Amino acid sequence: MQIGIDASRAVRGARTGTEHYSANLLRELTLSDTARQHDFVCYVNTKERDPQALFGFPFPAEFRLRSIPFPRLWTHLRLSAEMARRSPRVLFVPAHVVPPIHPRRTVVTIHDLGYLYYPAAHTRFARWYLHLSTRWSVRAARRVIAVSAATARDLQTRYRVPGRKIRVVLHGVDAAFHPIADPVAIATVTARYGLAGPAPYLLFVGTLQPRKNLGLLIEAFAWLRARWEPADGPPPILVLGGKKGWLYDTLFAQVARLGLGDAVRFLGYVADSDLPALISGAAAVALPSLYEGFGLPALEALACGAPLLAANASSLPEVTGEAALLLDPHDPAAWTAALLRVLTTPAMRADLSGRGPARAASFTWARCAAETLRVLEEVGV
């Protein structure tokens, strides 16, 4: 059976969650003996024709790269034209929009519906486009993969997608995310980001946008600093790692208004290779998101053995289980108290740190690829 994959998101340089999903899933498919029983065509919007250069791993004989560059509206025009000319039996769209012209046997992955729950987190155009493209994709596809049970429920509630059409396939975590015990390795990375020094740091990783609820985290952190006792050691700093998303300017204004100055560090986009050491070196990781379709940063923090404080909202309890301290994302006082307990209670940090890797071990990209392939095979029959 020939399976086409829209791999356009997997070749992006500065990857966020959906791009990581696409790239890791594709890599695991190329390694799967079961997948190699089929023929794959991977469509990309680039002139590059070398899979190793694009993805960082080679393609086996059963996988073919189809480079079809186009300047604008690649999905709607160029990929549609490709589907009209030579359509595969099954088309898989892991992190994009189903093209207007597509095979009847099409599978799409939907990562979240956050724009419906928190519309203020997006521009008006972005809300309009996300709504129309998602509604089109879930109607056009034969099967819809949801990355969590929470997202599956959202699809049924908000877009009336029948449950029989949805398959839940959870993310995996890359093997690079594991506890880094070498203090030199951690110091090398933290120094690169200006974090060398005795002060412990609290870490957030993700795109800076309103649904990540960073305003609450900054407020809770300001209260934490105000309550910090000199006997507890150097006061902590808050480190926010991630590229700028929608409406991020208010965060900088809030830091200035609260007089936090250099106590809050904005790192910008953090290289993938630096993340395991940066997470392992953190006194705790905080993810107060109002909404997550899956929450890959939570899984990465668990895998690295970092004490994790996460919101008890959307998919995060599903991902973390009992390996994280779950808190109300609307209660900054609760976050202040929990952060203070974690930072000043070594036994509590050790307990949370020990739970993380065991929880994360059940989330693998190999399992994700195997379950995804079963959906594609189901549709292709």
N, C-alpha and C positions, 0 to 999 in steps of 0.2 A: 504494500500500500504506500502511496506517495503522500507525505505529510508536509505541508508548507508551514513555515513559521515566520511571522513578522518579527524579525530580530533587530529592528531599527533602534529600539531602546537599549538593547544590550551592548551597543557599540559606543554609547556616550561616555565621555571622559570622566566628568565629575558625577558619579553615580549616586542617586538617592535610592530609596527602598524599591521602587518599581524596576529601576534599571538593574539593581543587584539581583532581584528575583529573576528577571529575564536572562541575565548572563549566567547565573549559577544553575538555573534549570537547564539551559542549553548545554552547558558543560557536562552536567550529569547525564543528559540524554546521549551525548557523544560517547560516554563511557559505558553505556548500558548494552549488554549483549542482547537483551530483549528488544531495545530500540533499533538495533542494527538489523533486525529482521525486516525493517521498513526502509524506504528511501525518503530522505529529508531534503527539502529545499529551503534555505534560509535567506529571506529577502532583507536587504539593507539599503539605506539611502546614502551611498558613498561610492566613490570610484575604486576604493581599495578592494582588491580581490584575494588578499591573503588572509585566511581566517586567523592565523597565529598573530598577525599584526593587529587585527581588529579586536579579537576576543581574548588573546593571551593564551590560547590553547589550539592545537591543530584539529582539523576535521578528519574523521575516518572516511573510508571510501563511500560509505552509505550517506554521507552528508555533503551537500553541494551548496556553495555560496552563490547567490544571485544578486549581483550588485546592479542596482537600477537607480542611479542618482537623479534627483529632480529638485529644483530650487524651492518650490512652495507647494503646499497641499499634496504632499507626497502620498499619503494614505488615500485621499479621496480621488486623486487623478492617476498617479503613476502606478500605485499598487493595484488600483481597480483595473487599469489597462492591462496589467500583467495577468490578473485573474480572468479577464475576458479572453486573452490570447491563449494562455495555457494554465488552466486552473488545476491545482492538486486535488486529490480526492478529499482531503481534509485540510482546512486552514486553521491554524492556531494563532490567536492574537493574545500574547501573554501580558501586554502592558500598553495597550493603545486602543484604537477605535476600529471596529469592523469596517472594512472599506465598503463603499456603496455597491460595488460589484464583487461578489464573493461566492464561494461554493455553498451549496445547500448544507453541506456538512462542515459547519464552522463552529469553533469553540473559542470563547473569550474568557479571560480572567478579569474579574472586577475586584479592585483592591480596597476601595472604601467609598462611602457616600457622605463624607464629611461636609461637603458643600451644601447638602440639604439640611444638616443639623446645625451647622454654624455658618450661615451665609455671609456674615460679616467678615469672615476670614478670607474672602475672595472678592475680587473686583466684580462689577456687574457683568462684564463680558465673560469672565472666567466661569461664573455661575451659570450663565446661559449656555455656554459651550459644553460644560461638563454635564449639565442636565440633559441637553439634547443628544450628545454623543453617547452617554450611558444608556439612555432610554432606547436609542436606536440599536446599540450593540446587544443589549439583553433580549431585544425582540428579534433581531436578525440571526442570532446564534442558535445552533441546535442544542448546545449545552453551555452552561455558565459555570465557571469555576469561581468559587468564593474562597478567599484566603483565610477565613475564620467562620465559625458558626455565627458570630455576631454580624458579620457582613452578609451571610446568607439570610439571616432574619431581616436585615434591613432591605435586602432585595425583594423579599416577599411582601414586606409591609409597604414600602415606598413605591415600588415599581410593579407590584402584583406578579412577580415572576413565580410560576408554579414551582413548588418544592421539588417535583419530579424532574425538573429541568436543571436543578442546581446540584453541583458536587462540591463538597468542602475539601480542599487540599491545603494543608498548613505549610507555611514556609519551613525552610531549614536554616541552619546556621553554619557559616563557613568554618572549616577546621582551623583556620588561622586564629579564631577567637577561642582562647583558652587562658587559664591563669598564667600570667607572666610573673615568675618568682624572682628573676634576676634583677636586683636593684640597679645594676649598671644599665641594663636595657631600658628600664623605666626612666631612669635619670636622663638618659640620652634623648628620649622622646620628649619628656616634660621640659627639659632645657630648651629644646627646639621651639617650644611654644611659650617660653618665658615663664614657666611655672616652677623653676628650680627655687628651692627655699624650704624652710621648715613648716610653713603653713599648710595644713591639709586642704584639699580642694574637693568641692562638690561638683559633679559633672552632669551636664545635659548634652545629649547628642541628637541632632535632628534639625530640620529646616526651621528657621526662625519665622514663625507665622502664628497668628492668634490662636488657632485651635490647639497648639502645643501648650497653651496656658502658662506661658513664661512670666506673664505679669504677676500671677499668683506666686510663682516660685521666687521671683525677685522680692516681692513683698514679704514672704515668709523668711527669706534670707536676711532682709533688713532687720526684722524682729529678732532673728537668731543672733545676729551680730550685737544687737543691743543687750541681749541677755547673756552674752558670753562672759564667763568668768576668767580672769587672768590665770587662775590656778589650773584651768583646763588646757593651757598652752596657747600657742599663737592662734589668733582668730582665723577661721576658715575663709577661703575665697570661693566664689562661684564662677565656674567655667562653663561657658555656653559655646559648644562646638557645632557648627553647621552653617550652610550658606543662607543668605538672606532670601526670604520668601515674600509673602504678601504682608503689607502693613506692619513692617518691623520697626519703623521709626519711633513708635511709642515706647519701645523697650529702652532705647538710648535715653529718651526724655525721662522715663521713670527712674533709671539709675542715677541720673543727674539730680532729679528732684529729691530723691532719698539720701543724697549725699554719699553714695557708696563708692564713687570714684573708681580707683584701681582694684577695689575688692571684687568687682565683677569684670571678668575678662571675656571678650568676644573673640573667638579664635578664627572665625570664618570656616570655610570648608576644610575638614581634616582628612588628610590622605588615608586611604584604607589601610595602608601598611602601618600607620601610626596608631590606629584605633585600639588594638589589643593592649598595648603598653599603656596608653593614656587611660583606658578604662581600668586596667589592673592597678594603676597607681592612685586611683581615686579613693577618697575616704568613703564615698557613697555616690551612687548614680541616682538622679531624680528625674522622673518622667511623669509630670503632672497633667498629661494630655487630656483634653476634654473628649477627644474622639480619636481612635486609631482603627484602621481596617484590620491590621494585624499587630504592628508594634515591633518591628525588627530590632530597633535599638534596645528594647527590653530583653529580648532573647540574647543579644550579643553581650549585654551586661551580665546576665546570668552565666553565660558560658565562660566569661572571664573571672567569675567568682567575686564580682563587685557587689557589696551590699546594695540592694535595689529598693527604692521607694517609688511606687507607681500609683497612678490613679485607679480607683476601683470602677472604671467606666469602660464601655464598649468592649473591645477584645482583650484588653490587658489582663484581666483576671484569668481568662482562658489560656493565655500564653504563660503567665507566671506561676499559676497554681498557688501553692503555699510557700514558694521560694522567695517571695517578695513581701514587703510591708505595703499593704494596699490602703489608700487614703482617699477621702472625699476631695475631688478636684475643685470644690467650691469653698473649701474651709482652710484658709491660710494659717489659722492658729493651730490646726491639727498638724499641718506640715511643719510649722516651726517646732512644735513639741517633739514630733517624730525625728526630725533632723537632729535636734539637740540630744535626744536619747541615743541615737545611732552614733553620733560623733563622740559622745562622752562615755559610752558603754562598750568596752572592748568585747565582752562576751556576746553582746547582741550583734556586733559587726561580724564576729567569727561565725555565729550561727547562720546568719543570712548568707555570708560568703560561702559556707559549706553546702548550702542547699542549692545554690545556683547551677554549678556544672552538672549535677545529677539531673536536674530538671531539663536543662538544655540538651542533654545527650539524646533525648528522644526525638528531637527535631533535626532531621538530616535532609540535605538536598537530594540525596539518593532516594529516600523515601518519597519526597515530593515529586521527583521525576517519574518514579515508578507509578505512583497514583495518577499523575497527569497523563502518562502514556496510556493507562487503562481507560481513561475518559476518551482520549483520541481514538483508541481502538474500538471502543463502544460505539462512537459516532460513525466510524468508518465502515462498519459492517453493512 
